[in-house]
Amino acid sequence: MLVLIGILIIIAGFMLRFNPLLVIMVSALATGLAAGLDVAAIVAAFGKAFNDTRYVSIIWIVLPVIGLLEAYGLQQHARTLIGRMKGATLGRLLTGYLLLRQALSAVGLTSVAGHPQTVRPLVAPMAEAAAEAKNEALSDDQREEVKAFSAATDNIGLFFGEDIFLAIGSILLMKGVLEGYGYQIEPLHFSLWAIPTAIAAFVIHAFRLRRLEQRMKKQGASA
Amino acid sequence: MITLDFVYVLAGLTFALFALLGLYDRSNPKRFGNAAFWGLLAVSMLLGDTLGDFGNGLLVLALVAIAGTGQIGRAPGGDVPADLQAERAAKHGPFLLLVALIIPAVALAGTFLFKWVPGLADPKQATLISLAIGVLIALAVGMARLKPPPLLPLQQGRRLLDAVGWAAILPQMLASLGAVFALAGVGEVVGDLIGTTIPEGSLFGATLAFGLGMALFTMVMGNAFAAFPVMLAAVGMPLLIKQYDGDPAVVAAIGMLAGFCGTLMTPMAANFNLVPAALLELKNPYGVIRAQVGTALPLLAVNILFIYLFAF
């Protein structure tokens, strides 16, 4: 029971808005001590895991390219492009991106899109431009919401597409865990059973994107 | 053969240059903190495998000390003026879009190439390696045509990274915390707790506990992978699969997706939820989570219903 103290520290620390890195370190130390490890062993375990998961942080190598393109006006160009397309509404744009992201992830191409490489330079400015086309006086809060939904759409497309792909980590994990209990299951079965949820995710989120589009128009009209 | 080490060297050099340029940026009152932080990250990328576990641990402690005492900041301004951007966009627009698409296109092509032609690159890391190659090609093409000042990409890249700040390593830190949790047996304790809350003899109650447990435990750990073995051992295997004879493929596959609904609602999944908020410069760090909850909750209900309908 005592090892749960780390979870409490995380929840309290995030809620009180202490620096998250500090909260994580304190939580790791408390959890390790509660489990009877000594401090040096905890530091070493944390260091090993940090080194093993460095690939998580390599995505930042795209920033020099994004920085260069943005300095030369990539975001403006993305906006102009959407401005020229008559039928490109906010809802249609983000729904189209959702479908594309789900489809790419479903064939295993999860890293071709993402927040640094596609959402910040392309999707978010395009979504903002599409919202502006219908409502010139977009407020700061509305702008925030459009950007937040651009990021949300990327996440939802990724999560509920990737499990259709046979060789993704989560499917291999499921296969491995069930094998431990003596069940031999082909990866294809897991993939197929991810399809109903993928469809449901698309329907629910596309509906919410339509509502977002209407909300952006209405608030603008009353302001 | 190209391995992930090539990407680590590239990332290490990028962080090292960010640190060096940051050190000379006198407009940033916290330039020494920034330089030390990105410099340590460069050391981790370049020399992590030779530092040893304890050495890496000390490096992490130093990173936490710098960030935790508020030594990281960003220089004000530095944006290219909007009218200059618009003027340049009118001139280079289509080319910029083309360069932006080089990265995903090369990532796509490389992934297939490295899988079909063995021996070129580690096929398990094909996409990450291709992504890095795509970055190099895009940079070369962009520099050749636009002819910017040589340091401009690095300076602008550094400015973007400074805007993200310490949150840039939050995902890696949380993944490491997960490893300590696993070592301490946190998962088993949570699983036992959830197991005791299920009403006796209720198939729907057990399904509900499994789905909600996957989502909640994923929210705590920030990762459905950590929640899955625990919830399967506590509820999925003994009740849904063994006692009620559920289809293990359905229970596992849709249970995992119920966990993904939890990922959409937690700050612990920093790379999906907090980092984009920083990258898009949102005022509310939880703005992305707020946008996702309305999709995650109904989808979680649908997933629980799907398990109930399809598994039995």
Interface residues (C-beta under 8 A of the other chain):
Chain A: M1 V3 L4 G6 I7 I10 I11 F14 N19 P20 L21 L22 I24 M25 S27 A28 T31 G32 A34 A35 L37 A40 I42 V43 A44 A45 F46 G47 K48 A49 F50 N51 D52 T53 R54 Y55 V56 S57 I58 I59 W60 I61 V62 L63 P64 V65 I66 G67 L68 L69 E70 A71 Y72 G73 L74 Q75 Q76 H77 A78 T80 L81 G108 L109 T110 S111 V112 A113 H115 P116 Q117 T118 V119 R120 P121 L122 A124 E144 E145 K147 A148 F149 S150 A151 A152 D154 N155 I156 F159 F160 D163 G169 S170 I171 L173 M174 V177 L178 Y181 Y183 I185 H189 F190 S191 W193 A194 P196 T197 A200 A201 I204 H205 R208
Chain B: L4 V7 Y8 L10 A11 T14 F15 L41 S44 M45 G48 D49 L51 G52 D53 F54 G55 N56 G57 L58 L59 V60 L61 L63 V64 A67 G68 G70 V80 A82 Q85 A86 E87 R88 A89 A90 H92 G93 P94 L96 L97 V99 A100 I103 P104 A107 L108 T111 Q125 T127 L128 L131 A132 V135 A138 L139 G142 M143 L146 P148 L152 P153 L154 Q155 Q156 G157 R158 R159 L160 L161 V164 W166 A167 A168 I169 L170 P171 Q172 M173 L174 A175 S176 L177 G178 A179 V180 F181 L183 A184 G185 V186 V189 V190 V220 A224 F225 F228 P229 L232 M237 I241 P248 A249 V250 A252 A253 I254 M256 L257 F260 T263 L264 P267 M268 A270 N271 F272 N273 L274 V275 P276 A277 L279 L280 L282 K283 N284 G287 V288 R290 A291 Q292 G294 T295 P298 L299 V302 N303 F306 F310
